[in-house]
Amino acid sequence: GQRLLSGSLDRKVKVYSTTSYKVVHSLDYAASILSLALAHEDETIVVGMTNGILSVKHRKSEAKKDSLPRRRRPAYRTFIKGKSYMKQRDDILINRPSKKHLELYDRDLKNFRVSKALDRVLEPSCTIKTPEVTVSIIKELNRRGVLANAPAGRDEKEISRVLNFLIRNLSQPRFAPVLINAAEIIIDIYLPVIGQSPVVDKKFLVLQGLVEKEIDYQRELLETLGMMDMLFATMTRKDSTLVWQRTSGGLLENKKVES
């Protein structure tokens, strides 16, 4: 054949030309690749990954355009019909509901443009005014298994925007679970290139410190919750009852009886 495929632990399937042995194409996956197979006539590629997922991709076949008869356009009177109608006194006017348009990042997600969707929600107008939108897009990318692909391959300016958002919002309790996971993925992706940019290296050190501090806070919180559960359980198990007795004056009083 004219093409040679290889899969590796860097989550990429590379396609080489057998004449020059240069990379002519590459495919990104969510986890490290353990196995790779290609169907007859190169129509289907199957990849097994370390996360237990078996990915099957099919090549789209070129659909032939059928020659359809040209539809006749409506007459001009169809467009002007009802323009001169005057509303009567007993008529009821019903307004047409306005069509809801998707946001640009939602359109990108719908069309699987994950990197473009991430770029849109990392704009300052979105990260400052509505950071919850940015976090929701990051969460959706993680749910789809493409969070490792969206921030990959960025230059110093672009990766700095991602790191600045993580540093600014990582300590917020409502965002911490999602952003800690995203920070760990980004650190794993850019670990081989750390040391090439002093600006990015400094931000990575700050981010790493925040992640470690947040994990320590959560560990202390879990320990505190565990101690509180033990205290509540001890108070519940304490055998004490309240016995109501009638006094000589006809009133009721309770007496605590320890067992």
C-alpha positions as CSV (number, residue, x, y, z in Angstrom):
1,G,0.0,0.0,0.0
2,Q,0.9,3.7,-0.1
3,R,0.2,4.4,3.5
4,L,1.6,3.0,6.8
5,L,-0.3,3.6,10.1
6,S,1.1,3.5,13.7
7,G,-0.5,4.0,17.1
8,S,1.4,5.0,20.3
9,L,1.0,6.1,23.9
10,D,0.9,9.8,22.9
11,R,-2.8,9.3,21.9
12,K,-2.1,9.8,18.2
13,V,-2.5,7.6,15.1
14,K,0.1,8.7,12.5
15,V,-0.2,8.0,8.8
16,Y,3.1,7.7,6.9
17,S,3.8,7.7,3.2
18,T,5.6,4.5,2.2
19,T,7.6,6.4,-0.4
20,S,9.1,9.1,1.8
21,Y,8.1,7.8,5.3
22,K,6.9,11.2,6.3
23,V,3.8,11.9,8.3
24,V,1.0,12.9,6.0
25,H,-1.9,12.8,8.5
26,S,-2.6,12.2,12.2
27,L,-5.6,11.3,14.3
28,D,-6.0,12.3,17.9
29,Y,-7.7,10.1,20.5
30,A,-8.8,10.5,24.2
31,A,-6.3,8.0,25.7
32,S,-3.1,6.1,24.9
33,I,-3.4,3.6,22.1
34,L,-2.8,-0.1,22.6
35,S,-4.1,-1.7,19.4
36,L,-4.9,-0.6,15.9
37,A,-6.6,-2.2,12.9
38,L,-7.7,-1.1,9.5
39,A,-10.6,-2.6,7.5
40,H,-10.5,-3.6,3.8
41,E,-10.3,-0.7,1.3
42,D,-9.5,1.7,4.2
43,E,-13.2,2.3,5.0
44,T,-13.0,1.6,8.8
45,I,-10.3,2.2,11.4
46,V,-10.5,0.5,14.9
47,V,-8.5,1.7,17.8
48,G,-8.2,0.2,21.3
49,M,-7.2,2.5,24.2
50,T,-6.0,2.2,27.7
51,N,-9.3,3.6,29.1
52,G,-11.1,0.6,27.9
53,I,-12.8,2.3,25.0
54,L,-12.8,0.7,21.5
55,S,-13.1,3.5,18.9
56,V,-14.6,2.7,15.5
57,K,-14.5,5.4,12.8
58,H,-15.9,5.0,9.3
59,R,-14.9,7.0,6.3
60,K,-17.8,8.8,4.6
61,S,-18.5,7.7,1.1
62,E,-18.9,10.3,-1.5
63,A,-22.6,10.5,-2.2
64,K,-23.7,11.1,-5.8
65,K,-25.9,14.0,-6.4
66,D,-29.1,13.0,-7.9
67,S,-30.4,15.1,-10.6
68,L,-33.7,16.4,-9.2
69,P,-36.2,18.4,-11.2
70,R,-36.1,22.1,-10.5
71,R,-38.9,23.2,-8.3
72,R,-41.1,25.9,-9.6
73,R,-40.8,29.1,-7.6
74,P,-44.0,30.6,-6.2
75,A,-45.7,33.4,-8.0
76,Y,-45.1,37.0,-6.9
77,R,-48.7,37.3,-5.6
78,T,-47.9,34.6,-3.0
79,F,-45.3,36.9,-1.4
80,I,-47.6,40.0,-1.3
81,K,-50.6,38.0,-0.1
82,G,-52.0,39.5,3.1
83,K,-49.8,42.6,3.0
84,S,-52.8,45.0,2.6
85,Y,-55.0,43.2,5.2
86,M,-56.5,45.6,7.8
87,K,-57.1,44.2,11.3
88,Q,-60.8,44.2,12.3
89,R,-62.1,45.0,15.7
90,D,-62.9,41.5,16.7
91,D,-59.8,39.9,15.3
92,I,-57.3,38.3,17.7
93,L,-53.6,39.0,16.9
94,I,-51.2,36.1,17.6
95,N,-47.5,37.0,17.5
96,R,-45.1,34.6,15.9
97,P,-42.7,33.2,18.5
98,S,-39.2,34.4,18.0
99,K,-36.7,31.8,16.8
100,K,-34.0,31.0,19.4
101,H,-30.5,31.1,17.9
102,L,-27.7,29.0,19.3
103,E,-24.6,30.7,20.7
104,L,-21.5,30.5,18.6
105,Y,-19.8,28.0,21.0
106,D,-22.9,25.8,20.9
107,R,-22.7,25.8,17.1
108,D,-19.0,24.8,17.3
109,L,-19.8,21.9,19.7
110,K,-22.7,20.8,17.4
111,N,-20.3,20.7,14.5
112,F,-17.5,19.0,16.6
113,R,-15.2,22.0,16.4
114,V,-14.0,21.5,19.9
115,S,-10.9,23.7,19.8
116,K,-12.9,26.6,18.3
117,A,-15.5,26.2,21.0
118,L,-12.9,26.4,23.7
119,D,-11.4,29.5,22.1
120,R,-14.7,31.3,22.1
121,V,-15.4,30.7,25.8
122,L,-11.8,31.8,26.7
123,E,-12.4,35.3,25.4
124,P,-12.2,37.9,28.2
125,S,-15.8,38.9,27.6
126,C,-16.8,35.4,28.6
127,T,-14.3,34.4,31.2
128,I,-14.8,37.6,33.3
129,K,-18.6,38.1,32.9
130,T,-19.8,34.5,32.7
131,P,-17.1,32.1,33.9
132,E,-19.7,29.5,34.5
133,V,-20.2,29.2,30.7
134,T,-16.5,28.5,30.2
135,V,-16.6,25.9,32.9
136,S,-19.7,24.2,31.4
137,I,-18.0,24.0,28.0
138,I,-14.9,22.4,29.7
139,K,-17.2,20.0,31.5
140,E,-18.9,19.1,28.2
141,L,-15.6,18.5,26.5
142,N,-14.6,16.2,29.3
143,R,-17.9,14.3,29.0
144,R,-17.3,13.8,25.3
145,G,-13.7,12.6,25.9
146,V,-12.1,15.3,23.9
147,L,-10.8,17.6,26.6
148,A,-7.3,16.5,25.9
149,N,-7.6,17.4,22.2
150,A,-9.1,20.9,22.6
151,P,-6.2,22.7,24.4
152,A,-3.5,20.8,22.6
153,G,-1.1,22.4,20.0
154,R,-1.4,26.0,21.2
155,D,1.3,28.7,21.2
156,E,2.5,30.7,24.2
157,K,-0.3,33.3,24.0
158,E,-3.1,30.8,23.7
159,I,-2.0,28.5,26.4
160,S,-1.5,31.5,28.7
161,R,-5.2,32.3,28.3
162,V,-6.1,28.8,29.4
163,L,-3.8,28.9,32.4
164,N,-4.9,32.4,33.5
165,F,-8.5,31.2,33.6
166,L,-7.6,28.1,35.6
167,I,-5.5,30.1,38.1
168,R,-8.3,32.7,38.5
169,N,-11.2,30.2,39.1
170,L,-9.6,27.0,40.4
171,S,-10.2,28.0,44.1
172,Q,-13.9,28.6,43.7
173,P,-15.8,25.7,45.2
174,R,-18.4,25.5,42.5
175,F,-15.7,25.2,39.8
176,A,-13.0,23.2,41.6
177,P,-14.0,19.6,40.6
178,V,-14.1,20.4,36.9
179,L,-11.1,22.7,36.8
180,I,-8.8,20.4,38.8
181,N,-9.4,17.6,36.3
182,A,-8.8,20.0,33.4
183,A,-5.6,21.3,35.0
184,E,-4.2,17.8,35.5
185,I,-4.9,17.0,31.8
186,I,-3.3,20.2,30.6
187,I,-0.2,19.6,32.8
188,D,0.2,16.1,31.3
189,I,-0.1,17.4,27.7
190,Y,2.4,20.2,28.0
191,L,4.8,18.5,30.4
192,P,7.3,17.6,27.6
193,V,7.6,21.3,26.5
194,I,8.0,22.8,29.9
195,G,11.2,24.9,30.0
196,Q,10.8,26.5,26.6
197,S,8.9,29.6,27.7
198,P,9.6,31.3,31.1
199,V,6.2,33.0,31.1
200,V,4.4,29.7,30.6
201,D,6.6,27.9,33.1
202,K,5.8,30.4,35.8
203,K,2.1,30.0,35.2
204,F,2.4,26.2,35.4
205,L,4.2,26.5,38.7
206,V,1.4,28.7,40.1
207,L,-1.2,26.3,38.7
208,Q,0.5,23.3,40.2
209,G,0.7,24.9,43.6
210,L,-3.0,25.8,43.5
211,V,-4.0,22.3,42.5
212,E,-2.0,20.8,45.3
213,K,-3.4,23.3,47.8
214,E,-7.0,22.6,46.7
215,I,-6.5,18.9,47.0
216,D,-5.2,19.4,50.5
217,Y,-8.2,21.5,51.4
218,Q,-10.6,18.8,50.1
219,R,-8.7,16.1,52.0
220,E,-9.0,18.2,55.2
221,L,-12.7,18.7,54.5
222,L,-13.3,15.0,54.1
223,E,-11.5,14.3,57.3
224,T,-13.6,16.9,59.1
225,L,-16.8,15.4,57.7
226,G,-15.6,12.0,58.8
227,M,-15.1,13.2,62.4
228,M,-18.5,14.9,62.4
229,D,-20.2,11.7,61.2
230,M,-18.5,9.8,64.0
231,L,-19.7,12.3,66.6
232,F,-23.3,12.2,65.2
233,A,-23.2,8.4,65.2
234,T,-22.0,8.4,68.8
235,M,-24.8,10.7,69.9
236,T,-27.4,8.6,68.2
237,R,-26.2,5.3,69.7
238,K,-26.3,6.8,73.2
239,D,-29.1,4.9,75.0
240,S,-31.3,7.5,76.7
241,T,-35.0,7.7,76.9
242,L,-37.5,10.3,78.2
243,V,-40.2,9.0,80.5
244,W,-43.3,11.2,81.0
245,Q,-44.8,11.1,84.5
246,R,-47.8,12.8,85.9
247,T,-47.2,14.8,89.1
248,S,-49.5,15.2,92.0
249,G,-50.7,18.5,90.6
250,G,-51.9,16.8,87.4
251,L,-49.0,18.2,85.3
252,L,-46.7,16.2,83.0
253,E,-43.0,16.2,83.4
254,N,-40.3,14.2,81.6
255,K,-37.5,12.3,83.3
256,K,-34.3,11.2,81.6
257,V,-33.5,7.5,82.2
258,E,-30.0,6.2,81.4
259,S,-29.7,2.6,80.5
